[in-house]
Every structure is written in C-alpha cells, then in structure tokens.
Amino acid sequence: MDHIIELVELTKKYGDYTAVDRLNLKIRTGEVFGLLGPNGAGKSTTILMMLGLTEPSSGKACVCGINATTHPVEVKRKVGYLPEDVGFYEDLTGMENLLYTARLNGMHGTIAQEKASELLEKVGLGKDANKKAGKYSRGMRQRLGLADVLIKNPVVIILDEPTLGIDPNGVRELLELIQKLSREEGLTVLLSSHHLHQVQQVCDRVGLFVSGQLKAVGNIQELSNQLFSNHNFMIQVKVGGSPALSKNGLHTALLQLKAVEKIDKQTEGWINIGCSEDITPVIAQTIVDAGAELYHLSRKSYGLDDIYQLYFEGGKKHENHTPSQTNVI
Ligand SMILES: Nc1ncnc2c1ncn2[C@@H]1O[C@H](COP(=O)(O)OP(=O)(O)OP(=O)(O)O)[C@@H](O)[C@H]1O
C-alpha cells in the first residue's frame, strides 16, 4: 500500500463553525509527516477523525485502507496514538505501566516482560524502568508514552504536540528518537505541532493547516516552490560606489537581465533581486560592469519560517518578504 492514510474531502462542523474544511491528504507508508498549524487550525480534530474518535460531518478518513468512522476498532489496532498529555498510573513504575498496557493488548508473561524491557531501552528509559511514573519528568513521560504506544505494535503512530513542555535537550532527543523509530521500524509517523523548527527538523513532508484548511503540502523545497513560485531565486547584494550609478545605471542594467523579475532596494546599498533562475554569476558581472563596488553577494532560499509567516501572518507580507535562509556564495 503506497498510501497508508487517505483523507478525502474530510470535513468537521460544530454547528455553523467549520473546524476542518474539505481536507484531501495522502500520507505515504514509512514517512514522517508533520501537521503544522497554529492553535485552533484543526489539527487535533483531524487526528480524532482519523482515529474514529469523532465522526466527520462529511468525507472520509481511511487508515491502512480501513474507514475510521465505520471501523474504529480495527483502525485503533493499527494506530498508536500519543495525545498531548499522556495519563499513567503515577504509583506504578514505568515498567509496570508498560506491562499493564501489554496485558490489555493480550501480551503476557515473559514475552510481555521482554518486550517492555526492550522498548524501555529503546526510548532511553532502561535505567529508570523501576522508577514510579509520578516521578518522571515531562520528557521522560513522553518517552514512556512512546514505549506505551509501541508495545501495541502499531504500523502508524500519531503524536499530538509531543514536545510540549519539554526542555530543548529533551525535545532534540525525542525528535531524534521519533525519526530513528520511523527509519528502523518502517513506522509511519504523523506529528502535529505548531513548532515549525521541530517539524522542519524531523518531517519528510509537511501539511500547512490554517483555519481548518490544508493550504499546502510537500517537503520544504516543494512548499517553497508552491508558495514562492514568483521568485524562485532571491539574490541579495550589497553594493557601493557612486550613488548616482547605483540608483540608476545599475538598476537599469539589472532590470535588463531576462531572468530578473523584481528588484527591492534596501538601505545602505543592500538590494534584493528576485529571479526566475539562478543567475548569480551574471549579476556579479553586471554589477562590476556597471562600475559599482560589490561588497556582498548571496543566494537566499525560503525556509519554513518564511512559509509559516506567509500563511500565519497573512499574505500581505509575501510581497516585501525577505527570506531567512542564506546560502552565501
Ligand atoms: N467539541 C468542540 N465543539 C466546538 N468547537 C470545537 C470542538 N472541538 C474543537 N473545536 C474548535 O475547532 C477548531 C479546531 O480545533 P482543534 O483542536 O482541532 O485545533 P488544533 O489545530 O488542534 O489546535 P491546538 O494546537 O490548539 O490543539 C477550534 O476553533 C476549536 O475551538
């Protein structure tokens, strides 16, 4: 099966309010997919529909080819779900909590013991296996949550804001662990978050959610191409020399280049040049030929920051937007 999750025109309304609006999305087997969007964008509602925990108003959500609304129990057997806040028996140890889940899933005796130990090692809690869950830090609880999800042998894991409230080191460790699990075990991971940097770090592809709608899907390069197709290459230069020359002669010379689509002059000699193709050497030559002094030249590419800003802070920013990621030539 190429696509392990398939959402077709998935919609959820609460009265007149549309929380999820005609969502179409296919997630490939084995990929780490990020649902990225601000609070209230509809990520959790989408996840609940995938798990069969809330009914869509229209459309459908299929996981492993199974309709989550009509066959929620079958879907739950395939999917491990780690909610924002995992509940554990605080007086039981990490190991005892895992054994409890194992028993609920029909796993007993030595097999359950071995599996629980293996998973605790895998999530980095080997040394803390016999510590009470109530004494675990937030990061440790999330890692125990991952082990708790994995003991059910799922093929898909869905993580809702897994890094919330964890310190930066813990976040890094958890994300590395999620990525490793996906690579080593062939697991499909769906991760919901509003932390763009975390999503960028760990996800193969990202879906951008805004007000219940999926605005764009792809890896960072694809998103960048979809959203900034007007100016595929932004070349930034800092020039000096005669003010008259840089104001008129150079501007005209640059605009005469076929690939140049837009020129934004900034202060202190900085100029952003939007181009349809990478003509970095030609721009350098044009500046020198125009008699200006070239102090800096770099090609910028759009990162998730720019993409996020475009959608979450309004389209107006797009026009004057300065990309954040710089490849200095
Ligand atoms: N049971 C409900 N009744 C009415 N409105 C709801 C209900 N559940 C969610 N909503 C609304 O639907 C919208 C989407 O909520 P949802 O929790 O899916 O967003 P989210 O992207 O997961 O946000 P967060 O990151 O804050 O969890 C929000 O405006 C929310 O208030």
The ligand as a MOL file (V3000), in Angstrom:
LIG
                    3D

  0  0  0     0  0            999 V3000
M  V30 BEGIN CTAB
M  V30 COUNTS 31 33 0 0 0
M  V30 BEGIN ATOM
M  V30 1 N -16.0780 19.8400 20.6080 0
M  V30 2 C -15.9680 21.0200 20.0040 0
M  V30 3 N -17.0200 21.8750 19.9320 0
M  V30 4 C -16.9230 23.0620 19.3070 0
M  V30 5 N -15.7910 23.5220 18.7270 0
M  V30 6 C -14.7030 22.7270 18.7750 0
M  V30 7 C -14.7300 21.4460 19.4170 0
M  V30 8 N -13.5010 20.8850 19.2890 0
M  V30 9 C -12.7480 21.7810 18.6090 0
M  V30 10 N -13.4710 22.8810 18.2990 0
M  V30 11 C -12.9860 24.0550 17.5580 0
M  V30 12 O -12.4840 23.6200 16.3180 0
M  V30 13 C -11.3070 24.3720 15.9790 0
M  V30 14 C -10.1620 23.4360 15.6900 0
M  V30 15 O -9.7130 22.8870 16.9340 0
M  V30 16 P -8.5140 21.8360 17.0320 0
M  V30 17 O -8.3680 21.4520 18.4710 0
M  V30 18 O -8.7150 20.7610 16.0510 0
M  V30 19 O -7.2960 22.7300 16.5710 0
M  V30 20 P -5.7430 22.4230 16.7030 0
M  V30 21 O -5.1250 22.8540 15.4170 0
M  V30 22 O -5.5050 21.0380 17.1280 0
M  V30 23 O -5.3110 23.4170 17.8400 0
M  V30 24 P -4.3440 23.1280 19.1090 0
M  V30 25 O -2.9570 23.1790 18.5590 0
M  V30 26 O -4.6550 24.2880 19.9880 0
M  V30 27 O -4.7290 21.8170 19.6940 0
M  V30 28 C -11.0520 25.3330 17.1290 0
M  V30 29 O -11.5720 26.5900 16.7930 0
M  V30 30 C -11.8220 24.7250 18.2710 0
M  V30 31 O -12.2800 25.7270 19.1530 0
M  V30 END ATOM
M  V30 BEGIN BOND
M  V30 1 1 1 2
M  V30 2 1 2 3
M  V30 3 2 2 7
M  V30 4 2 3 4
M  V30 5 1 4 5
M  V30 6 2 5 6
M  V30 7 1 6 7
M  V30 8 1 6 10
M  V30 9 1 7 8
M  V30 10 2 8 9
M  V30 11 1 9 10
M  V30 12 1 10 11
M  V30 13 1 11 12
M  V30 14 1 11 30
M  V30 15 1 12 13
M  V30 16 1 13 14
M  V30 17 1 13 28
M  V30 18 1 14 15
M  V30 19 1 15 16
M  V30 20 2 16 17
M  V30 21 1 16 18
M  V30 22 1 16 19
M  V30 23 1 19 20
M  V30 24 2 20 21
M  V30 25 1 20 22
M  V30 26 1 20 23
M  V30 27 1 23 24
M  V30 28 2 24 25
M  V30 29 1 24 26
M  V30 30 1 24 27
M  V30 31 1 28 29
M  V30 32 1 28 30
M  V30 33 1 30 31
M  V30 END BOND
M  V30 END CTAB
M  END
